[in-house]
Amino acid sequence: MPDAPISAEVSSVAKKESSKQPLPCGTWPSRVTVDLVAGKTRTLSEVSVDGTVVYWLERRPAEKGRTVLMRWCEASGSQEVLPPECDVATRVHEYGGGAYAVRNGQVVFSDKRTGGLWGQLAEDATPVCLAPGEGLRYADLRFDQAGHTVLAVREDHRTQGEPKAALVAVPVGSDPVGKGAVLYTGPDFLSSPALSPDGAFLAWIEWDHPNMPWDATRLCLARVVRDAQGQIRALEDRRVLAGEAQAESILEPRWTDDGRLLVISDRSGSWTVWQVEPSAQSLHNSAQQADAPLSGLTPLPMPEGEIGQPAWVFGQRSYQPLPQGSILVLAVREGVTHCLCVSREGTVTPFAAHPEQCPVPLANGHFAWLEAPSDALPTVVVGTGQNGVQQVLQHSAALTLSSDDISRPETIRFPVEEGGEPLGHAFFYPPANSAARVPEGERPPVIVLVHGGPTARAQEGLSFKVQWWTSRGFAVLDVNYGGSTGFGRQWRERLKGAWGVVDVADCIAACQHMVKTGRIDPARIAIRGSSAGGMTVLVALASSSLFAAGVSLYGVTDLRALAQETHKFEARYLDGLIGPWPEAESVYLARSPLSVAARIRAPVLLLQGAEDQVVPPAQAYAMADALKAAGTPCILHEFPGEGHGFRQESTIRKAWEEELAFYGQVFGFQPQG
């Protein structure tokens, strides 16, 4: 007899909707205020543990974007670890990550303001400089087992040309400042130093131009050489374990407690977890026998889905080895992340969480992680796999949204090529507000989100970049166009040589699909994106009359200039996305938004940081001039002191308010307030 309760539920929903006030879309009163978004929301990241103590980073717009290291323990609760002048971040690869490490109460960190490597060697002690900046940057920090040494990826900017990458070992607390050892250098890029449990071996990832880490990397291993005090001084017998014979993306080497070396590889078509053979004991033997064969990678029993993330930043964690041989993994299926525990035999048990990075075990059997569900703001939490969140350590904002104020993602699949296969993916968010609804006979305007990268993905965790709009009466369509991660290498490589073509076509196809469903207003479609997504926005405006407005945040406008001016990490990125530079210069010119600016008729808002080193401000200036020359309405707002991505409270406030006012002008509504 299921009909009665279902009918009652439908009736209840209809009654609730009818009690809301019909208001023009864009004018709805919203609890997602500019004060909340700009100043009162912390960006939480990099959760780690030290015994039963939990650490994490939080970036605070109200403190001009300063990133603070926080610590929680049962006895004293949450507190700041470092003095207020410290800003825990690194600019290695410009995007940073892996900016701190902890062991037995000792903390080492990269300070953004000085560029140096610092240590707080006792709780609440004054930080001391372990290695000066002065043209050097440090990331991917790891203590060795004894706590004598910190391993790091160092980027050297002291000479002309591209900065040089090196694996370095910096003593903690004994040697004079700056006496660390360069362990290995040579490849264009290095990441993920991982010491074996006995401290005898170091594994790492390396790659060279023109590859990006999602194209082709190498997994390497070497024996560790120590001095009489036990500090790491050199590496011997380097060998490539995987990635040399075939192009594969290998990421995140990690050792298990029993000495097995695990990695992520996409050699099967999707990133998943593999075991390096032979075992640690065999590695000891083979290090002494130069001709001993290595058997490469062995697949582990893993659930369906892609386990791995594009290595834009250091310190990511897509899986976590556990005692007794189990492994926690984050598997992406249909664009949605699932946290799963996989036994050595392959038995899969759901972990009751929605983590942004894989949970890490505490010494008491619990776990810590950053909880990022689709219906609540992110929080740093402690809990278990069976019971989920048991204690919240830090909220990203002091706000609890009601269920009716939150728009939840719906998975949308749509054809991107003739014949119906493959299918594109997007998340659709309908308008949601506990006090307002779309008037009868009206369909809501939609904002199409184009994620950056372009090697990245739209994610389902609750975000203000979505809820700001849905709570005001907009629908949002967040598109995982070809090139996005989470759908395997073949989908990722749809963008090879086709950036500015496939991504644009997929965004248009997603909009056309939603227009056919009748759920959006075809006359009120805006498209917005940042960085690489900003380029897609501008080319889409030139390619289709579907879009009534576009917003580009620090977006690429001149591919030729980007190829010549950008930083080392992305210096050859466009070789794969567009073609080799300068041989393919004509393609770079044809694909650049500047070349098609005269075809753009919809109004455009450009938001740009004045200190952007990834997409320099000159690109925004040139685009604004080209649009104005074509007679296209254009607003350019440049924010002093901002780089690639906005961090200051005043900037974030102005950017959100200005974008909402821009849509109000285009779509003919007056935003509340």
N, C-alpha and C positions, 0 to 999 in steps of 0.2 A: 504493500500500500504506500508507495513513495510519493504519489501525486500530491497529497494534501500538504506535507511539509514543504515540498518544493514550491507549490503555489503560494503558500504562506510567506516563504522567503521572498519570492518575486514581488508579492504585494507589499511587503515591508520595505523593500528597496524602492519601489515606485512611490510609496508614501513619503519616504525620506527625501527623494528627489523633488517631489512636488512642494515640499515645505521650504525648499531653497528659493532664494530670490533670483529671478531671471535678470541677468545683467549683461551688457555688451562685453564680449570677450576682450580682454586686455585691461578692463577697468575693475576687475574683482579685487576686493580687499584681501590681502594675503598676510599670513603669519610669517612667511619667508621674507622678512624685511631687509632693506639694504643695510641697516645696522647689524643685523645678524650675520649676513653674508660677508660684509666687509671687515668688521672688527671683532666680532665675538665668536668666530668660528676658527678653531685651530685645525691645521692639517696634521694628522697623526701618521706616523710611519716608523719603520725599522724597529719593531718590537724584538727584544732579545732577553735572555735570562742569565742569571748568575746564581746557581744554586736555587734558592727559593725567592730571589729578588728579581723583579721585572723592571726592565728599562725600555724606554721608547723616546722618539723624537717628536716634538710638536712645533710647527711653524706658526708664528703669531703675527697676523697682519697689524695688530695694534702696536706692536713693537718694531715696526718697519720691516716686517718679514723675518725677524730674527728666529733662528731655529734653536730650541732649548732641549737639553737632555734632561729627562725626568726619570725618577726612580721610585719604585713602590716596594714596600715590604710590610708584612703583617703587623709588625710592632709599631711602626711610625707612619704608615700610610704613604701618600704621594708627596714628593718634594723635588725641587730643582736640585740638580747635582752640582752645577758649575756656577761661577760668579756671573753676574749680569752682563759683563763685557764680552763673554764668550758667545760665539755664533757657530754652532756645530754643523758644518757643511763643507763640501769640497767641490771644486770645479774641474776635476779630472774628467775628460771627455765633454766638458761643459755641463753635462747633466748630473754628474756626481753620483752619490750613493755610497754605502759602506763607510760612512764618515766617523764611526766610533766602534770601539770594542771594549768589552769588560771581562775581567777575570779576578776572582777572589777579592772583590771590592776595588781593584785598580781599574782606572778608566783611561783609555787613550782616545784622542779625537783630533780631527782636522778642524782647524779654526778658519772660517771663511775670511775673516778680516785680515789675518796675517798670512794665510796660506800654509802655515807651519803645522807640524805634528806636535801635539801637546799631551801631557799626562797628568792625571790627578792620582798620585801613587798611594794615597791613603784617604779614607773617607773625610770629606770636608777640607782636605788640604789645599793649599794654593797650587794651581796648575803650574807645571814647569815645562819649558820648551825642550822637546826631545830631538827635534830636527827643524831648523829654521825654514821659512818659506823662501823668500828672495829668489823667486823664479821657479820654485819647486812646489808641486802639489801632490797630495797623498790621498789614496782611497782604498777601499776593500781591505780594511784593517782587520788583522787576526793576531791574537796572542798565540805563542807556542805553548806547549803543555806545561812547561815549567814556569811560565810567566816572565822569563828572562828577556824575551825578544818579541817585538811586534813585526809581523810581516805586512807588507803593503805594496800596492801598485803605485809607483812614483812616475809623475809626468814632469819632465825637465824642459822649462821654457827659457833657459838662460842663453841659448845660442840662436842664431838666425835659422830660419826654416822651420820645419815642423818640430814640435816638441818630441822628445825621446822618451819612450816607455821603458821601465825597468821594474823588476822584482827586487825589493830591498828588504833588509833585516835591520831594524833599529833597536839597539839595546834599551832596556827600561831601567833607568835609575842608577847605572854604574859608570858607563863610559861618559866622557865629555860630550857636549852637544855636537851633533853632526858627524859622529864617528861610525855611523851605520855602514853596513856592507852592501854593495850592489851585487846581488846574487846572479842575475841573468838579465841580459838585454839583447836586442837584435831585431825581433819581430816588430811590426808597426804597432801592435796592440797586445796587451797582456791583461789577464783578469783571473780572479777566483783562486788565489793560492790556498791550497788545502793540505795540511800536514797529516800524515798517517798517525794512528793512535800511539805508536811507539816513538814518534818523532823522527823516524829514520828516512822518510821519503816525503817529497813535496810534489803534489800534482797541481797543474794549472792549465788554463786555456790561453791560446795565442792565435792570432790571425794577422793577415797582411792585406794592404790595399790590393785590388779595389773591393775586396769582400767586406761585407758587414757581418756581425756575429750571427745573424740569422741566415747567412748565405753559406759560409764555409769557415770552420775553425779547426784547430788541432788540439787534442788532449795530450799533454806532455807529463813526463815523470822524471825525477832525478833524485839521487841520493843526497842527503843533507850532511854537510861537514860542519862540525862544531869546534870551538876552541876549548881550552882547558877549563874555562868557567861555564861551559855549556851553552854559550851563545852561538847562534847560527852565523857562519862566516862565508860559506860557499856552497855551491851545488856541483855534483859530479855525475857523470854517466847519463846525461840527458838523453831521453828517447821519446819518440812520438808513439803513443799507444793507439791512437785512432785519428782519422781525419786527413791523413796524408794521401791515401790511395783513392779516395772518393770525396766528392764535395758533399759534406754533411755539416749541419749545425750542431755542435757539441757544446753543452752548457753545464754549469753548476756541478763540478766534481765534489763529491762528499764521501767521507770514509764512515763505515759503520764501526761500532765498538769492537767487533771481532776482526777488523782489518780488511774488510771488503771495500773496494773502491767502486762507487756508483757514479753514473753521469746521466745527463739527458742527451739524447740524440734523436734526429729526425730521419735516420737512414731508412726507416720503415715507411716513411711518408708523412708521419706526424711525430712531433716531439713526445717522447715517453722515456721511462727510466730503464737503463741497461746496467749490467754489471760488467766490470772490466775483469777479464781473465788473463793470467792466473791470479790466485789469491795473494794476499800480502806475503805469506811465507814463500811462495814461488817467486814473488818479486824480489825478495831478499836473495834468493838463489840466483835469479837471472841477472841481478845487478853485478854479481861476481863473475858471471859467465856471459861475455859480450855476445856470444852467438846463440844463446838460449832463445828459443822461439817464444813469441807472445801471441796468444790466441785471439786477441782483439776483444770485441764486445759480445756479450751473451744477453739475449732478451730476458727480462723478468716478467712473470705473469702480472699483467697490469690491466685495469679496467678500460673500457672504451672511453675515448675522449683524448684531447690533446693536453699533455702535461708538460708545460714549459711556457716561458714568456720571452719576448724579444729583449735582448740585453741592452736597453737604452741606459740603464743605470746599474751601478754595482750593488751587490748585496741582496739580490732577489732570492726568494726561496719558494720554489715550486713543489718541493718534496722535502721530507724530513725523515731520515732513518731513525728507528726506535729500537730499544732493547728487544731481545728475543727475535730479531730479524724482521719485524714488521716495518712497513714504510707508510707514512702519511703522504698523500698526494693531493694536488689540486687538479682535477680533470675538467676540462671545458667541453661541454656537450651542448649543441644547439645554441652556442653563445653564452651559456650559463655555467658558472663554476660550481663544481661539486667537491666537497672535502671528503676523502675516503681513506680508510685504513686498510692496507693490503697486507695480508699475512705472507710469510715466506712461501707458503703453498699456493697463494693466489686467492685466498678467501677475502672477499671484499665486505667491509662493514662501514656503513655511513658514519661520519663524524658530525655530530649535531652542531654545526657552526656554519657561518658564512664568511670565512676569512679572506682578507685581501692578499695576505702571504701565509704560507703554511704555518700552523701553530708549532710552538717549540715547547718541549717538555721541561717542567720544573722538577726539582729534586724530590718533591713530595708526591709525584704521580699525577699532578695536574698539568695543565697546559696554559700558556699565555698566547694571545693573538690579537690582531686588529680585526674586530667584528664589523663587517660592512654589508648588512642585509639590504634588500630592496625597499624595506618599509620602515627603516629607522636610521638615524644619523650614526656615523662610525664611532666606535668606542674601543678603548683598550680593555681587554677582559681577561679573566682567569676562569677556567672551567675544565670539564672533562669531555671526552668524546661521546660518552653515553648520555650525559645530562646537559651538555651544552654550556651556555654561559651561566656561571654561578656567582660571579662578582664583577662589577664594573669598576675599573680603576680610574678611567678618565673618559669624559664625554668630549666630543669635538665641539659641542655647543650646548649651552644651558637652555635647551628647548625640547619639549616633547610635542610632536605633531600628532593630532588626532588621526585616526584611520581615514576619515573622510577628507582630510587635507593632503593625503599622499596619493600620488599617481603611481601605479605599479606597472612594470614593463610587461608588454605582451609580445611574444616572439612572432615575428612576421617573416614568412618566406615568400619570395617572389622570383619570377623568371628574369634572368639577366641576359640570356641569349635565345635565339630562335630555337624552337624545339623543346623549351622548358627546362633544360638542364645545362649547367648547374643552376641551383636556386640560390639567390642572394639572401642575406640575413639582415634584419633590423629589429630594434626594439621600438615599439609604438607605445607612447604614453598619452592617454586621453586627459582632457582637463579634469582637475579634481579640486574641490573646495567645499568645506563643510557648510558654507553660508550662501554660495552662489551656484548657478547652473547656466548652461547655454540656453538662450531663449528659443522657444518653439519655432521650428522652421528654419533655424540658423545652424550652420555647420561651423565648427571652430577654425580659426586660422592655425597653421602648423609651422613650426620651426624645424627645419632639417638640420641635424647636427652632423658635422663632418669631423671625425676624430683626427688628431695630428699624427705625426710619424713620417710617412703614412703607414709604416709598419707598426701597428698598435691595434687596439680593438675597442669598440663600444662595450662597456661593462654594465652589469645590471644593478650594482650597488647604488643606494640612494645618493643623489648628487644635487647640489643646488643649481648646477647648470641645466638641470631638467626641471626640478621642482619650482624654481623661481618663475618659470614660464607656465607650467601646468596649473599652479595655484592662482594664476591671473587670468586663466581662460584660454590659454593656448594648448594645442596638442603638440607633442614633440616626436620626431621620427629620428632615431639614432642609428645610423647605417653602418654596417660592417661590409664595406665595399671590398672588391677584389684587392688583395694585398694585406687584408686584415689578418691578425693571428687568431689562433683558437680553432681553426678549421682545416689544418694540415698544410703541408708544403705546397701542394698543387694550387690551392686557393691563394696562398701567399704569393706564389709566383705568377698569378694572373696579371700582376702589375709590372712584371719585368719588361722593361722597354716600353711600357704603356701608361706611365703616370701622366695624368692629364687627359687620359682617354677612358680607360676602364673605370677608374674611380668616379669620373663625371657621369659616365653612362649608367653605372649602378645606382648612383643617387637619383638620377632622373627616373630610372625604372622603378625604384622604390616609391617615389612620389606618384608616378602614374598608377601603380598598383593601389595605393591608398585612395587616390581620386576615384578609381573604379569601385572601391568598397563603399563610397558615399559617406565616409566618416570625417572628411576634412573639406574645407572650402577651397576649391581649385583656384579661386581668384586671390586667395590670401596665403600664399606659400612663401616663406622666407627661408634663406639658407645661411648658416653661420659656421665658421670654423676657425681654428687657430693654427699658426705655423704652416705645416704642410697642408692642413685642412683649409687654411685660408686661400691657398692656391686653387684647390678644388672648387671652393666657393666662387672665385672670380671667373674661372674657366666655365663653370656651370652657368653662371649668369650670361656669359657670351654665347653659350651653346643652346640654350632653351628659353622659351618665353614662359615656361611654367612658373618661374620665380619672380615675385613682385618686389623683392628686396634682398640685399645680401650684406653680411657683416664679416669682415676679415680682421682677425686679431693677429698682429705681427705675422702676417701671411707672406709667403713667397710670391713675388711678382715678376722677377727677372731671373730665369734659370741660368743664364750665362753668367750673370753677376754672382749668383749663389755658388756656381761651380768654381769661381775664381776667388771668392772672398770668404767662404765659410771656414769653420774650424776643422782641425785635423780629423776628428771622429767621422764627420760627414763629408770630408773632402772628395771622396770617390763614390759616395752613396749614389749620386746621379748616374754613374756609369751603368748601374744595373737598372735604374728606374727609367732613364731616358736613352742613354747610349754613351759610348766612350767620348770623353772630352779631350781635345777640341775637335776630333774627327767628326762628331755628330752635331756640330755647332748649328747647322740649319734646323735640326730637330729641336734643339734647345730654344731657338728663336721662335719657331712655330708654336711650341707648346706654352710659351710664357704668357701669363695674363696681360703683360704690357702689349704684346703683339695683337691681342684680340680686344683690347680695351674699347676700341671704336664700335664694337658690336654690342657692348653692354648698354642697355637702356634703363634697367631697373636702378633705383637709388642705392648707393653704396656707403657704408660706414666703415672707415679704417681706423683701428686702434693700435697704437704702436709704442713700444718702449724706446726711450731715447738712448739707452745704453745697451741695446740688443747686439750681442756679438754673433748670434746664429743667423738671424735675418736682419741685416743692418737697416737703420731708418731710411737710408737713401732709396731703398726699394719701395717703401710706402710713399715717399715724396714723389717718385717718378710715376707711380700708379695714380695718385691724386691728380697730378698734372695732366696725364693722358685722359683721364675720365672727364676732367673739366674741359679739355680741348675738344672732346667729342660731344659736349653739351649734356653729359650725364650728371645728375645731382650726386654730389660726393661731399662727405665730411671726413676730414682727417684730424684725429686728436692724438697728440704725442704727449707721453707722460715722462717727465724728467726723473732720472734715478732708477728707472725700471729696465730690466733686461728682457730675456726671452721667457715670458710668463710674468704675470703681475703678482706682486707680493705685499705691497704697502696698502694699508687701510684706505687712505685717501684715493689711491688709484682704483682699487676694486670698487669702492663706492661710486666714483664718478663713471667708471666703465659700465656698470650695470644700469645706473640711472639713465645714462645717455643712450644706451642701446634700447631700453624700454621706450624712451621718448621718441627715438627714431622710428620704431615700429608704429607708435601712435600717430606720427605724422603720415606715414605711408598708408596705414590701414584705416585712418580716420577715427581714432578714439582718443580720449583724454585719460592718461593713466591716473590712478588714484593718488592724490597728494602732489 
